[in-house]
Every structure is written in C-alpha cells, then in structure tokens.
Amino acid sequence: MSTGSSRQLWLLPVLLITVIATALGALVARSLYKEPPPSPPAAVEPSPSVVPLSEQPGSAEVQGTVDATTHPLFNTLQSLLQRYFDAINEKDYDGWSTTVTNERLRTTPEKQWRIDYRSTRDGSIVIYRIEATGDDTARVLLRFTSIQHEDDAPPELRAPCINWNVVWLLAKDRNEWKLAGGPTSKNPQTERCPGT
C-alpha cells in the first residue's frame, strides 16, 4: 500500500466526523436560537363586572377567558370585535361598516346607526366562548357593559348602564370574518348595572 493510499484512508473518517459534528452543531444552534412559540393572549377569569359605577363602562379592550383564548379563531375574532367596539365608541360608521356582513350593512343605514349609538360607550368586554360551526360561521358568547342616555337604551331596559350577555353570529363574507345578523344575535340578556 502506498503512502498516498493510507492518507486517503485516514482522510475519509476525518471528513465524515467533521460533517457529522457540523450537522450536530447546526441542530443545537437552531434549537437554541429559534424563536419561542408565541405565548397565548392573557386570559381573564369569568366574573361579574366589579368596575365602580363612576368608571363604567370599564376598559374598552376586548379580552377573553381561558376557554376563548385557546380557540384557534380567538386572535382573528378578538381583533374583529376590537375594531367593532372601537368604531362604536369613536362614532366611526365607516370603521364599523368594515366589521359587519354586507347583509347587515344594508339593513343598518348610517343615519339610523348614528341615532342608535349616539350616546353609547362600551367596555368591560369579555369573550367567554367561541364555537365554530364548520360552515364558515361561528358563534361568540360575550359579555360587555354599555353606558348611554336612558332615552337611547333599549325599550325593554331603559337604564344608563347595562350589562349585556349575548351570543353573536359571525360569518365569512368575501373570505373575511364579519359580524352577521340573525336570530341568535337578536336575543341578548340584559341587566341593569348594580347601583343604577
């Protein structure tokens, strides 16, 4: 055997060990430096509103319970509902119109919307549960508080501060989630805020 052949025999294992060590080093570095998975949104515990009357309706931030925040649609629907409530609080009909289905928009002209929400402010908004139905619709169970002039409150409960428990129907409209109308959305449970 020549000297050149024995060098080649030693070179092969050394190269093989070098390639394996490099690959292992790359795997270790990848696991050390990869971004951690995004943490789930902060959840709130279900509880009745404890916001003092003078601070009603409470925070305008849409939050969720643990059950809601672990649902795959939570981030999408939380963002949609945040835009919906922000539009009401800011009296922004154009912004509101981007959060509802075309059918609901057709049945809610701007003039009537401005009358309906002229004195309304919403807060203490918590998504309790999300149920996807599998046919591009979903139901959201949520609770929120509204304050308004008594004359602008619903006829069945003329109060300046109302706690709402609602199930809202959402539907995909041109591949985007929107708030829809329907019988589910029209039967809220309402109660006067304590102390009003």
N, C-alpha and C positions, 0 to 999 in steps of 0.2 A: 504494500500500500504506500502511495507517495505522500509526501508532506502536504501537498495541496488537497488531497482527498481527506486526510484527517482533519485539516482545518475546516473543510466543508461540513464534516460530521458534527463538529462542535458548534458550528455557526447555526445550524438548524434548531437545536434545542434552545439556544440562547435567544434567537429571534422569536421562537414560539412562546417562551416565558415572557419576553418583553411585550409581545402583542397581548397576551392574557393579562399581564399586570396593568397595561394601559387601559384595556377594556374595563377591568375591575375598578380602576381609579376613576374612570369616567362615570361608571354607575354610582359609585359612592358620592362623587361630587354632584351628580344630578340629584340624588336624593337629599343631599344637604342643602342645596341652593334652590331647589324648586319652590315655587310659591305655595304657601299653605292654602288649603281649600278655603273659600270664603266662609266666614262664620255666619250662621243663620241670624236673621234680624232679631233684635231684642224683643222678647215677648213680655206681655203683661198678664197678670193674674186676673181672671174674671172677678169683678166685684162691682157693687153699685157705686155710682158716682159719689165721691167724697169731696167734690170741689165746693168750697163755700159759695153761697148764693151771690156774694159780691164779685166773685171771679168766674161766674158762669158765662159762656158755656164750657170753659176749660180750654186745654190745648187743642189747636187745630190740626195737630199731627195725627195721621191715621196710623194706628198701632194694631197689633194682633196678639191673640192668645197663643200659647204653645201649639195648640191644635192647628190654628190657622197658619202660623209661620212655618210649619213643617210641610205644608201642602206645596206641591210643585208650582202652582199658579200664584202663590202668595205675592211674590215681588211684582209680577205683572199687574195683578188686581189692586194691590196696595197703591201702586203708582197711579193707576186709573182713578181710584177713589180719592186719592190726594188731590189730583187735578180737578175732580168733580167738586169736592168741598171747597177747595181754594177758589174756584170760579164763583160759587155761591157767595162765599164770604167777601169776595172782591167785587161782586156785582158785575161779573165779566161774562156776558151772554155768549160772546164768541168763543171764549175758552170753554164754557160749559157745553156748547154745541159740539165740541170735538170729543166729548166723553160719552155721548148717547147715540143710540142707533138712529139711522135715518128716519125710521118709522116714528120713533119717539120725538125726534126733532120736528117732523111735520105736524104733530099734534100739540106742539108747545111753541106757539109763536112768541117772538121776542117781547112784544107788548105785554102779553099775559104773564110771561116768566118774570118780567120786571115788577109787575104788581105782586105776584105770588111771593117773591123773595126780597121785596124792597127793604124790609127791616130785619131780615133773618141773618143770624150768625150761628154757625155750627161749630161744635167742639166735642171733646171727650169721646173721640171716635175710635171704636174698637171693633175689629173684625173677629168674630168668635169662631166661625166655621166657614169652610169653603167646600162645596160639593160640585164636582164636575159631572155632567150627565152623559158625556161621551158623544153628544150630537152637536158639538160646538156651542153648547150653552153651559152655564154654571149658575149655582145659587150661592149667595153670600149672606150669612147671618151676621148682622152687626147691630151695634148699639151706639147711639150718639145723643147729644143734647143740643137742642136749639133754643135760642132766645129770640124773641120777636115782640112787636107790639101785639097786645091781645087781639086787636081787630084783624091782624094778619095771621093769627093762629088758625088751625083747622076748626071748622064749625063744631065738631064733636068735642073739642077741648080748648076752650078759649083761655089760654094761660100764657104768661110772659116767658115761662121757662118750661120746656117739655123734654122728658127722656123718651127716646124712641127705641123700640126693638123691632127691627124689620128684617125681612128676607127679600133680597133684591135679586132679580133675574138679570144675568149678563149673557150676552150673545156675541159671537164673532160676526162683525159687519165689515165686509171687504178685508178679511183676514186680520182684523184688529178687535180686541175685546172692547165692548161698549156696554153701557147700562141700557137695558131694554125695559119696556113697559110690561104689562101683563097682570093677571090676577094676583100672582104672588107678591108683586111689588105694591099692590094697592090695599093691602090689609095690615097696616102696621099696628103694633100695640103701643099705646102711648100712656104716659102718666105724668102728672104734674110734678115738677121738681119739688122736693121737700122744702117747706118754708115759704112757698109762693101761694 
